[in-house]
Amino acid sequence: MACQHHNFHASVRVARLEDVGRFTAEIRITCSDCGVPMQFMGLQPGYNADGATVSLDGLEANIGIHPRGQRPNPLQELMGYTLRQHN
Ligand SMILES: [Zn+2]
């Protein structure tokens, strides 16, 4: 009988891009019952430290992250908060 995928293992690695001072979260999820990896949907392949992308095989989501306070959060963006300088 085929696995119904009821249990999962998720891993998140944080990558530090030393030369540009950026960070990304690299996320993978597998079914812990049968080991099948889950494919991420709705993301473009490539690299974007200010957004979310997916590996070419669809199995690793990459999301740009920042230490709190270095970029406006979504509420601050709604209120028109802007930065004078950024990378
Ligand atoms: Zn499964």
PDB file of the backbone (N, CA, C, O) and the ligand in Angstrom, with CONECT records:
HET     ZN  A 101       1
ATOM      1  N   MET A   1       0.855  -1.197   0.000  1.00  0.00           N
ATOM      2  CA  MET A   1       0.000   0.000   0.000  1.00  0.00           C
ATOM      3  C   MET A   1       0.889   1.245   0.000  1.00  0.00           C
ATOM      4  O   MET A   1       1.871   1.324   0.739  1.00  0.00           O
ATOM      5  N   ALA A   2       0.533   2.193  -0.825  1.00  0.00           N
ATOM      6  CA  ALA A   2       1.353   3.400  -0.963  1.00  0.00           C
ATOM      7  C   ALA A   2       1.327   4.228   0.313  1.00  0.00           C
ATOM      8  O   ALA A   2       0.327   4.287   1.029  1.00  0.00           O
ATOM      9  N   CYS A   3       2.468   4.869   0.570  1.00  0.00           N
ATOM     10  CA  CYS A   3       2.585   5.718   1.756  1.00  0.00           C
ATOM     11  C   CYS A   3       1.631   6.905   1.642  1.00  0.00           C
ATOM     12  O   CYS A   3       1.511   7.519   0.581  1.00  0.00           O
ATOM     13  N   GLN A   4       0.962   7.215   2.732  1.00  0.00           N
ATOM     14  CA  GLN A   4       0.042   8.357   2.741  1.00  0.00           C
ATOM     15  C   GLN A   4       0.724   9.641   3.219  1.00  0.00           C
ATOM     16  O   GLN A   4       0.093  10.695   3.299  1.00  0.00           O
ATOM     17  N   HIS A   5       2.010   9.540   3.533  1.00  0.00           N
ATOM     18  CA  HIS A   5       2.829  10.712   3.925  1.00  0.00           C
ATOM     19  C   HIS A   5       2.203  11.438   5.121  1.00  0.00           C
ATOM     20  O   HIS A   5       1.733  12.570   5.006  1.00  0.00           O
ATOM     21  N   HIS A   6       2.210  10.763   6.256  1.00  0.00           N
ATOM     22  CA  HIS A   6       1.625  11.356   7.468  1.00  0.00           C
ATOM     23  C   HIS A   6       2.652  12.036   8.370  1.00  0.00           C
ATOM     24  O   HIS A   6       2.287  12.836   9.232  1.00  0.00           O
ATOM     25  N   ASN A   7       3.940  11.720   8.176  1.00  0.00           N
ATOM     26  CA  ASN A   7       4.963  12.277   9.067  1.00  0.00           C
ATOM     27  C   ASN A   7       6.105  12.843   8.234  1.00  0.00           C
ATOM     28  O   ASN A   7       6.411  12.331   7.157  1.00  0.00           O
ATOM     29  N   PHE A   8       6.725  13.886   8.729  1.00  0.00           N
ATOM     30  CA  PHE A   8       7.729  14.591   7.946  1.00  0.00           C
ATOM     31  C   PHE A   8       8.947  14.943   8.776  1.00  0.00           C
ATOM     32  O   PHE A   8       8.882  15.136   9.990  1.00  0.00           O
ATOM     33  N   HIS A   9      10.052  15.017   8.071  1.00  0.00           N
ATOM     34  CA  HIS A   9      11.271  15.570   8.649  1.00  0.00           C
ATOM     35  C   HIS A   9      11.613  16.811   7.842  1.00  0.00           C
ATOM     36  O   HIS A   9      11.723  16.748   6.618  1.00  0.00           O
ATOM     37  N   ALA A  10      11.783  17.946   8.527  1.00  0.00           N
ATOM     38  CA  ALA A  10      12.155  19.192   7.867  1.00  0.00           C
ATOM     39  C   ALA A  10      13.529  19.622   8.357  1.00  0.00           C
ATOM     40  O   ALA A  10      13.823  19.561   9.550  1.00  0.00           O
ATOM     41  N   SER A  11      14.365  20.056   7.422  1.00  0.00           N
ATOM     42  CA  SER A  11      15.668  20.579   7.822  1.00  0.00           C
ATOM     43  C   SER A  11      15.844  21.975   7.237  1.00  0.00           C
ATOM     44  O   SER A  11      15.432  22.254   6.111  1.00  0.00           O
ATOM     45  N   VAL A  12      16.462  22.836   8.022  1.00  0.00           N
ATOM     46  CA  VAL A  12      16.777  24.190   7.577  1.00  0.00           C
ATOM     47  C   VAL A  12      18.253  24.438   7.845  1.00  0.00           C
ATOM     48  O   VAL A  12      18.712  24.350   8.984  1.00  0.00           O
ATOM     49  N   ARG A  13      18.976  24.742   6.806  1.00  0.00           N
ATOM     50  CA  ARG A  13      20.373  25.177   6.950  1.00  0.00           C
ATOM     51  C   ARG A  13      20.412  26.667   6.665  1.00  0.00           C
ATOM     52  O   ARG A  13      19.673  27.166   5.817  1.00  0.00           O
ATOM     53  N   VAL A  14      21.269  27.368   7.369  1.00  0.00           N
ATOM     54  CA  VAL A  14      21.457  28.784   7.082  1.00  0.00           C
ATOM     55  C   VAL A  14      22.795  28.954   6.385  1.00  0.00           C
ATOM     56  O   VAL A  14      23.839  28.558   6.902  1.00  0.00           O
ATOM     57  N   ALA A  15      22.743  29.553   5.194  1.00  0.00           N
ATOM     58  CA  ALA A  15      23.963  29.818   4.424  1.00  0.00           C
ATOM     59  C   ALA A  15      24.373  31.267   4.628  1.00  0.00           C
ATOM     60  O   ALA A  15      23.555  32.182   4.536  1.00  0.00           O
ATOM     61  N   ARG A  16      25.664  31.456   4.907  1.00  0.00           N
ATOM     62  CA  ARG A  16      26.225  32.806   5.031  1.00  0.00           C
ATOM     63  C   ARG A  16      27.062  33.095   3.796  1.00  0.00           C
ATOM     64  O   ARG A  16      28.004  32.364   3.489  1.00  0.00           O
ATOM     65  N   LEU A  17      26.719  34.155   3.095  1.00  0.00           N
ATOM     66  CA  LEU A  17      27.475  34.559   1.916  1.00  0.00           C
ATOM     67  C   LEU A  17      28.443  35.634   2.373  1.00  0.00           C
ATOM     68  O   LEU A  17      28.119  36.822   2.389  1.00  0.00           O
ATOM     69  N   GLU A  18      29.645  35.192   2.745  1.00  0.00           N
ATOM     70  CA  GLU A  18      30.599  36.053   3.438  1.00  0.00           C
ATOM     71  C   GLU A  18      30.924  37.318   2.649  1.00  0.00           C
ATOM     72  O   GLU A  18      30.990  38.409   3.216  1.00  0.00           O
ATOM     73  N   ASP A  19      31.128  37.170   1.340  1.00  0.00           N
ATOM     74  CA  ASP A  19      31.608  38.312   0.566  1.00  0.00           C
ATOM     75  C   ASP A  19      30.585  39.424   0.457  1.00  0.00           C
ATOM     76  O   ASP A  19      30.961  40.590   0.334  1.00  0.00           O
ATOM     77  N   VAL A  20      29.299  39.097   0.499  1.00  0.00           N
ATOM     78  CA  VAL A  20      28.275  40.136   0.363  1.00  0.00           C
ATOM     79  C   VAL A  20      27.495  40.349   1.660  1.00  0.00           C
ATOM     80  O   VAL A  20      26.609  41.203   1.708  1.00  0.00           O
ATOM     81  N   GLY A  21      27.809  39.590   2.711  1.00  0.00           N
ATOM     82  CA  GLY A  21      27.149  39.781   3.995  1.00  0.00           C
ATOM     83  C   GLY A  21      25.670  39.445   3.984  1.00  0.00           C
ATOM     84  O   GLY A  21      24.882  40.079   4.686  1.00  0.00           O
ATOM     85  N   ARG A  22      25.284  38.442   3.186  1.00  0.00           N
ATOM     86  CA  ARG A  22      23.879  38.058   3.099  1.00  0.00           C
ATOM     87  C   ARG A  22      23.680  36.659   3.674  1.00  0.00           C
ATOM     88  O   ARG A  22      24.629  35.893   3.844  1.00  0.00           O
ATOM     89  N   PHE A  23      22.423  36.348   3.967  1.00  0.00           N
ATOM     90  CA  PHE A  23      22.074  35.057   4.550  1.00  0.00           C
ATOM     91  C   PHE A  23      20.873  34.471   3.808  1.00  0.00           C
ATOM     92  O   PHE A  23      19.974  35.203   3.392  1.00  0.00           O
ATOM     93  N   THR A  24      20.865  33.149   3.648  1.00  0.00           N
ATOM     94  CA  THR A  24      19.674  32.488   3.125  1.00  0.00           C
ATOM     95  C   THR A  24      19.363  31.258   3.965  1.00  0.00           C
ATOM     96  O   THR A  24      20.268  30.611   4.492  1.00  0.00           O
ATOM     97  N   ALA A  25      18.085  30.941   4.087  1.00  0.00           N
ATOM     98  CA  ALA A  25      17.633  29.708   4.715  1.00  0.00           C
ATOM     99  C   ALA A  25      17.374  28.684   3.621  1.00  0.00           C
ATOM    100  O   ALA A  25      16.648  28.958   2.665  1.00  0.00           O
ATOM    101  N   GLU A  26      17.971  27.498   3.764  1.00  0.00           N
ATOM    102  CA  GLU A  26      17.829  26.425   2.776  1.00  0.00           C
ATOM    103  C   GLU A  26      16.973  25.323   3.406  1.00  0.00           C
ATOM    104  O   GLU A  26      17.390  24.684   4.372  1.00  0.00           O
ATOM    105  N   ILE A  27      15.796  25.108   2.866  1.00  0.00           N
ATOM    106  CA  ILE A  27      14.786  24.254   3.509  1.00  0.00           C
ATOM    107  C   ILE A  27      14.536  23.010   2.670  1.00  0.00           C
ATOM    108  O   ILE A  27      14.324  23.091   1.460  1.00  0.00           O
ATOM    109  N   ARG A  28      14.565  21.854   3.333  1.00  0.00           N
ATOM    110  CA  ARG A  28      14.206  20.575   2.694  1.00  0.00           C
ATOM    111  C   ARG A  28      13.232  19.835   3.594  1.00  0.00           C
ATOM    112  O   ARG A  28      13.352  19.888   4.818  1.00  0.00           O
ATOM    113  N   ILE A  29      12.260  19.140   2.991  1.00  0.00           N
ATOM    114  CA  ILE A  29      11.268  18.366   3.743  1.00  0.00           C
ATOM    115  C   ILE A  29      11.143  16.991   3.103  1.00  0.00           C
ATOM    116  O   ILE A  29      10.975  16.878   1.889  1.00  0.00           O
ATOM    117  N   THR A  30      11.224  15.946   3.921  1.00  0.00           N
ATOM    118  CA  THR A  30      11.018  14.586   3.424  1.00  0.00           C
ATOM    119  C   THR A  30       9.970  13.887   4.272  1.00  0.00           C
ATOM    120  O   THR A  30       9.793  14.204   5.448  1.00  0.00           O
ATOM    121  N   CYS A  31       9.280  12.935   3.665  1.00  0.00           N
ATOM    122  CA  CYS A  31       8.375  12.077   4.414  1.00  0.00           C
ATOM    123  C   CYS A  31       9.228  11.158   5.282  1.00  0.00           C
ATOM    124  O   CYS A  31      10.085  10.440   4.768  1.00  0.00           O
ATOM    125  N   SER A  32       8.999  11.175   6.591  1.00  0.00           N
ATOM    126  CA  SER A  32       9.836  10.348   7.461  1.00  0.00           C
ATOM    127  C   SER A  32       9.372   8.898   7.483  1.00  0.00           C
ATOM    128  O   SER A  32      10.049   8.050   8.064  1.00  0.00           O
ATOM    129  N   ASP A  33       8.248   8.596   6.870  1.00  0.00           N
ATOM    130  CA  ASP A  33       7.792   7.202   6.782  1.00  0.00           C
ATOM    131  C   ASP A  33       8.421   6.482   5.593  1.00  0.00           C
ATOM    132  O   ASP A  33       8.873   5.346   5.732  1.00  0.00           O
ATOM    133  N   CYS A  34       8.456   7.132   4.415  1.00  0.00           N
ATOM    134  CA  CYS A  34       8.952   6.464   3.207  1.00  0.00           C
ATOM    135  C   CYS A  34      10.189   7.135   2.621  1.00  0.00           C
ATOM    136  O   CYS A  34      10.817   6.577   1.721  1.00  0.00           O
ATOM    137  N   GLY A  35      10.548   8.309   3.105  1.00  0.00           N
ATOM    138  CA  GLY A  35      11.759   8.976   2.639  1.00  0.00           C
ATOM    139  C   GLY A  35      11.608   9.803   1.385  1.00  0.00           C
ATOM    140  O   GLY A  35      12.584  10.385   0.912  1.00  0.00           O
ATOM    141  N   VAL A  36      10.405   9.873   0.830  1.00  0.00           N
ATOM    142  CA  VAL A  36      10.211  10.659  -0.391  1.00  0.00           C
ATOM    143  C   VAL A  36      10.352  12.149  -0.078  1.00  0.00           C
ATOM    144  O   VAL A  36       9.729  12.643   0.861  1.00  0.00           O
ATOM    145  N   PRO A  37      11.171  12.872  -0.860  1.00  0.00           N
ATOM    146  CA  PRO A  37      11.281  14.309  -0.641  1.00  0.00           C
ATOM    147  C   PRO A  37      10.051  15.049  -1.167  1.00  0.00           C
ATOM    148  O   PRO A  37       9.421  14.618  -2.133  1.00  0.00           O
ATOM    149  N   MET A  38       9.724  16.151  -0.528  1.00  0.00           N
ATOM    150  CA  MET A  38       8.602  16.982  -0.965  1.00  0.00           C
ATOM    151  C   MET A  38       9.131  18.065  -1.908  1.00  0.00           C
ATOM    152  O   MET A  38      10.189  18.651  -1.677  1.00  0.00           O
ATOM    153  N   GLN A  39       8.371  18.312  -2.972  1.00  0.00           N
ATOM    154  CA  GLN A  39       8.753  19.341  -3.945  1.00  0.00           C
ATOM    155  C   GLN A  39       8.042  20.637  -3.620  1.00  0.00           C
ATOM    156  O   GLN A  39       6.836  20.650  -3.370  1.00  0.00           O
ATOM    157  N   PHE A  40       8.798  21.738  -3.623  1.00  0.00           N
ATOM    158  CA  PHE A  40       8.222  23.053  -3.341  1.00  0.00           C
ATOM    159  C   PHE A  40       7.520  23.603  -4.577  1.00  0.00           C
ATOM    160  O   PHE A  40       7.997  23.442  -5.701  1.00  0.00           O
ATOM    161  N   MET A  41       6.392  24.248  -4.357  1.00  0.00           N
ATOM    162  CA  MET A  41       5.558  24.738  -5.444  1.00  0.00           C
ATOM    163  C   MET A  41       5.572  26.272  -5.482  1.00  0.00           C
ATOM    164  O   MET A  41       5.708  26.935  -4.454  1.00  0.00           O
ATOM    165  N   GLY A  42       5.429  26.808  -6.686  1.00  0.00           N
ATOM    166  CA  GLY A  42       5.171  28.237  -6.841  1.00  0.00           C
ATOM    167  C   GLY A  42       6.375  29.139  -6.725  1.00  0.00           C
ATOM    168  O   GLY A  42       6.221  30.359  -6.659  1.00  0.00           O
ATOM    169  N   LEU A  43       7.589  28.570  -6.698  1.00  0.00           N
ATOM    170  CA  LEU A  43       8.793  29.394  -6.591  1.00  0.00           C
ATOM    171  C   LEU A  43       9.588  29.310  -7.878  1.00  0.00           C
ATOM    172  O   LEU A  43       9.601  28.273  -8.542  1.00  0.00           O
ATOM    173  N   GLN A  44      10.252  30.401  -8.233  1.00  0.00           N
ATOM    174  CA  GLN A  44      11.105  30.423  -9.416  1.00  0.00           C
ATOM    175  C   GLN A  44      12.466  29.836  -9.066  1.00  0.00           C
ATOM    176  O   GLN A  44      12.932  30.021  -7.942  1.00  0.00           O
ATOM    177  N   PRO A  45      13.121  29.132  -9.997  1.00  0.00           N
ATOM    178  CA  PRO A  45      14.492  28.689  -9.746  1.00  0.00           C
ATOM    179  C   PRO A  45      15.451  29.869  -9.786  1.00  0.00           C
ATOM    180  O   PRO A  45      15.137  30.929 -10.328  1.00  0.00           O
ATOM    181  N   GLY A  46      16.616  29.666  -9.204  1.00  0.00           N
ATOM    182  CA  GLY A  46      17.630  30.716  -9.214  1.00  0.00           C
ATOM    183  C   GLY A  46      18.039  31.117  -7.824  1.00  0.00           C
ATOM    184  O   GLY A  46      17.883  30.352  -6.873  1.00  0.00           O
ATOM    185  N   TYR A  47      18.574  32.343  -7.703  1.00  0.00           N
ATOM    186  CA  TYR A  47      19.028  32.842  -6.416  1.00  0.00           C
ATOM    187  C   TYR A  47      18.498  34.257  -6.228  1.00  0.00           C
ATOM    188  O   TYR A  47      18.586  35.078  -7.140  1.00  0.00           O
ATOM    189  N   ASN A  48      17.943  34.549  -5.043  1.00  0.00           N
ATOM    190  CA  ASN A  48      17.464  35.887  -4.730  1.00  0.00           C
ATOM    191  C   ASN A  48      17.537  36.084  -3.225  1.00  0.00           C
ATOM    192  O   ASN A  48      16.698  35.567  -2.489  1.00  0.00           O
ATOM    193  N   ALA A  49      18.544  36.835  -2.759  1.00  0.00           N
ATOM    194  CA  ALA A  49      18.716  37.045  -1.312  1.00  0.00           C
ATOM    195  C   ALA A  49      17.616  37.924  -0.735  1.00  0.00           C
ATOM    196  O   ALA A  49      17.500  38.039   0.485  1.00  0.00           O
ATOM    197  N   ASP A  50      16.794  38.554  -1.599  1.00  0.00           N
ATOM    198  CA  ASP A  50      15.673  39.377  -1.124  1.00  0.00           C
ATOM    199  C   ASP A  50      14.336  38.706  -1.379  1.00  0.00           C
ATOM    200  O   ASP A  50      13.297  39.365  -1.339  1.00  0.00           O
ATOM    201  N   GLY A  51      14.346  37.411  -1.639  1.00  0.00           N
ATOM    202  CA  GLY A  51      13.094  36.733  -1.921  1.00  0.00           C
ATOM    203  C   GLY A  51      13.244  35.240  -1.723  1.00  0.00           C
ATOM    204  O   GLY A  51      14.128  34.779  -1.001  1.00  0.00           O
ATOM    205  N   ALA A  52      12.361  34.486  -2.377  1.00  0.00           N
ATOM    206  CA  ALA A  52      12.353  33.031  -2.244  1.00  0.00           C
ATOM    207  C   ALA A  52      12.523  32.401  -3.611  1.00  0.00           C
ATOM    208  O   ALA A  52      11.890  32.819  -4.580  1.00  0.00           O
ATOM    209  N   THR A  53      13.382  31.391  -3.687  1.00  0.00           N
ATOM    210  CA  THR A  53      13.599  30.657  -4.933  1.00  0.00           C
ATOM    211  C   THR A  53      13.624  29.162  -4.610  1.00  0.00           C
ATOM    212  O   THR A  53      13.530  28.763  -3.449  1.00  0.00           O
ATOM    213  N   VAL A  54      13.751  28.353  -5.651  1.00  0.00           N
ATOM    214  CA  VAL A  54      13.782  26.901  -5.469  1.00  0.00           C
ATOM    215  C   VAL A  54      14.907  26.323  -6.315  1.00  0.00           C
ATOM    216  O   VAL A  54      15.235  26.862  -7.372  1.00  0.00           O
ATOM    217  N   SER A  55      15.499  25.220  -5.848  1.00  0.00           N
ATOM    218  CA  SER A  55      16.538  24.548  -6.625  1.00  0.00           C
ATOM    219  C   SER A  55      15.923  23.986  -7.905  1.00  0.00           C
ATOM    220  O   SER A  55      14.703  23.852  -7.996  1.00  0.00           O
ATOM    221  N   LEU A  56      16.760  23.655  -8.897  1.00  0.00           N
ATOM    222  CA  LEU A  56      16.255  23.188 -10.183  1.00  0.00           C
ATOM    223  C   LEU A  56      15.474  21.889 -10.060  1.00  0.00           C
ATOM    224  O   LEU A  56      14.573  21.635 -10.858  1.00  0.00           O
ATOM    225  N   ASP A  57      15.807  21.057  -9.064  1.00  0.00           N
ATOM    226  CA  ASP A  57      15.037  19.821  -8.871  1.00  0.00           C
ATOM    227  C   ASP A  57      13.788  20.037  -8.022  1.00  0.00           C
ATOM    228  O   ASP A  57      13.016  19.106  -7.797  1.00  0.00           O
ATOM    229  N   GLY A  58      13.590  21.280  -7.548  1.00  0.00           N
ATOM    230  CA  GLY A  58      12.366  21.606  -6.812  1.00  0.00           C
ATOM    231  C   GLY A  58      12.359  21.185  -5.358  1.00  0.00           C
ATOM    232  O   GLY A  58      11.362  21.391  -4.665  1.00  0.00           O
ATOM    233  N   LEU A  59      13.453  20.598  -4.875  1.00  0.00           N
ATOM    234  CA  LEU A  59      13.435  19.967  -3.559  1.00  0.00           C
ATOM    235  C   LEU A  59      14.029  20.821  -2.444  1.00  0.00           C
ATOM    236  O   LEU A  59      13.948  20.449  -1.273  1.00  0.00           O
ATOM    237  N   GLU A  60      14.627  21.962  -2.792  1.00  0.00           N
ATOM    238  CA  GLU A  60      15.187  22.837  -1.767  1.00  0.00           C
ATOM    239  C   GLU A  60      14.697  24.257  -1.998  1.00  0.00           C
ATOM    240  O   GLU A  60      14.958  24.852  -3.044  1.00  0.00           O
ATOM    241  N   ALA A  61      13.982  24.799  -1.010  1.00  0.00           N
ATOM    242  CA  ALA A  61      13.560  26.200  -1.070  1.00  0.00           C
ATOM    243  C   ALA A  61      14.634  27.053  -0.422  1.00  0.00           C
ATOM    244  O   ALA A  61      15.182  26.694   0.620  1.00  0.00           O
ATOM    245  N   ASN A  62      14.928  28.171  -1.039  1.00  0.00           N
ATOM    246  CA  ASN A  62      15.915  29.115  -0.508  1.00  0.00           C
ATOM    247  C   ASN A  62      15.224  30.446  -0.267  1.00  0.00           C
ATOM    248  O   ASN A  62      14.619  31.022  -1.172  1.00  0.00           O
ATOM    249  N   ILE A  63      15.324  30.928   0.973  1.00  0.00           N
ATOM    250  CA  ILE A  63      14.648  32.168   1.338  1.00  0.00           C
ATOM    251  C   ILE A  63      15.658  33.122   1.947  1.00  0.00           C
ATOM    252  O   ILE A  63      16.369  32.773   2.889  1.00  0.00           O
ATOM    253  N   GLY A  64      15.716  34.338   1.397  1.00  0.00           N
ATOM    254  CA  GLY A  64      16.601  35.358   1.946  1.00  0.00           C
ATOM    255  C   GLY A  64      16.167  35.745   3.349  1.00  0.00           C
ATOM    256  O   GLY A  64      14.977  35.933   3.606  1.00  0.00           O
ATOM    257  N   ILE A  65      17.133  35.866   4.260  1.00  0.00           N
ATOM    258  CA  ILE A  65      16.837  36.255   5.645  1.00  0.00           C
ATOM    259  C   ILE A  65      17.803  37.351   6.069  1.00  0.00           C
ATOM    260  O   ILE A  65      18.872  37.523   5.483  1.00  0.00           O
ATOM    261  N   HIS A  66      17.400  38.095   7.110  1.00  0.00           N
ATOM    262  CA  HIS A  66      18.225  39.163   7.660  1.00  0.00           C
ATOM    263  C   HIS A  66      18.080  39.176   9.161  1.00  0.00           C
ATOM    264  O   HIS A  66      17.038  38.779   9.684  1.00  0.00           O
ATOM    265  N   PRO A  67      19.121  39.632   9.880  1.00  0.00           N
ATOM    266  CA  PRO A  67      18.927  39.871  11.309  1.00  0.00           C
ATOM    267  C   PRO A  67      17.827  40.916  11.509  1.00  0.00           C
ATOM    268  O   PRO A  67      17.738  41.874  10.742  1.00  0.00           O
ATOM    269  N   ARG A  68      16.999  40.740  12.525  1.00  0.00           N
ATOM    270  CA  ARG A  68      15.906  41.663  12.793  1.00  0.00           C
ATOM    271  C   ARG A  68      16.434  43.083  12.924  1.00  0.00           C
ATOM    272  O   ARG A  68      17.454  43.319  13.573  1.00  0.00           O
ATOM    273  N   GLY A  69      15.738  44.023  12.307  1.00  0.00           N
ATOM    274  CA  GLY A  69      16.087  45.420  12.439  1.00  0.00           C
ATOM    275  C   GLY A  69      16.943  45.972  11.316  1.00  0.00           C
ATOM    276  O   GLY A  69      17.111  47.187  11.209  1.00  0.00           O
ATOM    277  N   GLN A  70      17.492  45.096  10.472  1.00  0.00           N
ATOM    278  CA  GLN A  70      18.339  45.592   9.380  1.00  0.00           C
ATOM    279  C   GLN A  70      17.547  45.919   8.122  1.00  0.00           C
ATOM    280  O   GLN A  70      18.043  46.632   7.249  1.00  0.00           O
ATOM    281  N   ARG A  71      16.349  45.419   8.021  1.00  0.00           N
ATOM    282  CA  ARG A  71      15.475  45.727   6.885  1.00  0.00           C
ATOM    283  C   ARG A  71      14.082  45.989   7.442  1.00  0.00           C
ATOM    284  O   ARG A  71      13.733  45.468   8.501  1.00  0.00           O
ATOM    285  N   PRO A  72      13.280  46.793   6.740  1.00  0.00           N
ATOM    286  CA  PRO A  72      11.909  46.996   7.210  1.00  0.00           C
ATOM    287  C   PRO A  72      11.131  45.678   7.229  1.00  0.00           C
ATOM    288  O   PRO A  72      11.248  44.868   6.309  1.00  0.00           O
ATOM    289  N   ASN A  73      10.345  45.471   8.274  1.00  0.00           N
ATOM    290  CA  ASN A  73       9.472  44.295   8.284  1.00  0.00           C
ATOM    291  C   ASN A  73       8.212  44.617   7.467  1.00  0.00           C
ATOM    292  O   ASN A  73       8.027  45.767   7.070  1.00  0.00           O
ATOM    293  N   PRO A  74       7.344  43.632   7.208  1.00  0.00           N
ATOM    294  CA  PRO A  74       6.172  43.901   6.346  1.00  0.00           C
ATOM    295  C   PRO A  74       5.293  45.038   6.859  1.00  0.00           C
ATOM    296  O   PRO A  74       4.767  45.810   6.057  1.00  0.00           O
ATOM    297  N   LEU A  75       5.121  45.160   8.173  1.00  0.00           N
ATOM    298  CA  LEU A  75       4.306  46.268   8.702  1.00  0.00           C
ATOM    299  C   LEU A  75       4.958  47.606   8.412  1.00  0.00           C
ATOM    300  O   LEU A  75       4.287  48.553   8.002  1.00  0.00           O
ATOM    301  N   GLN A  76       6.266  47.688   8.624  1.00  0.00           N
ATOM    302  CA  GLN A  76       6.964  48.948   8.346  1.00  0.00           C
ATOM    303  C   GLN A  76       6.892  49.293   6.862  1.00  0.00           C
ATOM    304  O   GLN A  76       6.792  50.468   6.509  1.00  0.00           O
ATOM    305  N   GLU A  77       6.941  48.300   5.999  1.00  0.00           N
ATOM    306  CA  GLU A  77       6.826  48.570   4.568  1.00  0.00           C
ATOM    307  C   GLU A  77       5.445  49.120   4.237  1.00  0.00           C
ATOM    308  O   GLU A  77       5.316  50.020   3.407  1.00  0.00           O
ATOM    309  N   LEU A  78       4.396  48.572   4.893  1.00  0.00           N
ATOM    310  CA  LEU A  78       3.043  49.074   4.673  1.00  0.00           C
ATOM    311  C   LEU A  78       2.917  50.526   5.102  1.00  0.00           C
ATOM    312  O   LEU A  78       2.145  51.289   4.522  1.00  0.00           O
ATOM    313  N   MET A  79       3.688  50.906   6.132  1.00  0.00           N
ATOM    314  CA  MET A  79       3.608  52.268   6.662  1.00  0.00           C
ATOM    315  C   MET A  79       4.526  53.227   5.915  1.00  0.00           C
ATOM    316  O   MET A  79       4.627  54.398   6.281  1.00  0.00           O
ATOM    317  N   GLY A  80       5.203  52.737   4.859  1.00  0.00           N
ATOM    318  CA  GLY A  80       6.009  53.619   4.031  1.00  0.00           C
ATOM    319  C   GLY A  80       7.420  53.836   4.523  1.00  0.00           C
ATOM    320  O   GLY A  80       8.119  54.733   4.053  1.00  0.00           O
ATOM    321  N   TYR A  81       7.847  53.002   5.484  1.00  0.00           N
ATOM    322  CA  TYR A  81       9.208  53.102   5.984  1.00  0.00           C
ATOM    323  C   TYR A  81      10.177  52.745   4.871  1.00  0.00           C
ATOM    324  O   TYR A  81       9.997  51.739   4.185  1.00  0.00           O
ATOM    325  N   THR A  82      11.212  53.570   4.689  1.00  0.00           N
ATOM    326  CA  THR A  82      12.193  53.279   3.645  1.00  0.00           C
ATOM    327  C   THR A  82      13.608  53.331   4.232  1.00  0.00           C
ATOM    328  O   THR A  82      13.843  53.926   5.284  1.00  0.00           O
ATOM    329  N   LEU A  83      14.519  52.704   3.537  1.00  0.00           N
ATOM    330  CA  LEU A  83      15.926  52.729   3.919  1.00  0.00           C
ATOM    331  C   LEU A  83      16.669  53.666   2.992  1.00  0.00           C
ATOM    332  O   LEU A  83      16.381  53.752   1.798  1.00  0.00           O
ATOM    333  N   ARG A  84      17.640  54.374   3.575  1.00  0.00           N
ATOM    334  CA  ARG A  84      18.462  55.243   2.728  1.00  0.00           C
ATOM    335  C   ARG A  84      19.578  54.464   2.063  1.00  0.00           C
ATOM    336  O   ARG A  84      20.019  54.814   0.968  1.00  0.00           O
ATOM    337  N   GLN A  85      20.046  53.390   2.731  1.00  0.00           N
ATOM    338  CA  GLN A  85      21.143  52.618   2.167  1.00  0.00           C
ATOM    339  C   GLN A  85      20.848  51.139   2.349  1.00  0.00           C
ATOM    340  O   GLN A  85      20.286  50.725   3.364  1.00  0.00           O
ATOM    341  N   HIS A  86      21.222  50.369   1.380  1.00  0.00           N
ATOM    342  CA  HIS A  86      21.187  48.911   1.539  1.00  0.00           C
ATOM    343  C   HIS A  86      22.170  48.302   0.563  1.00  0.00           C
ATOM    344  O   HIS A  86      22.681  48.986  -0.324  1.00  0.00           O
ATOM    345  N   ASN A  87      22.435  47.019   0.726  1.00  0.00           N
ATOM    346  CA  ASN A  87      23.403  46.327  -0.124  1.00  0.00           C
ATOM    347  C   ASN A  87      22.881  46.243  -1.559  1.00  0.00           C
ATOM    348  O   ASN A  87      23.556  45.694  -2.430  1.00  0.00           O
TER     349      ASN A  87
HETATM  350 ZN    ZN A 101       5.643   8.851   2.697  1.00  0.00          ZN2+
END
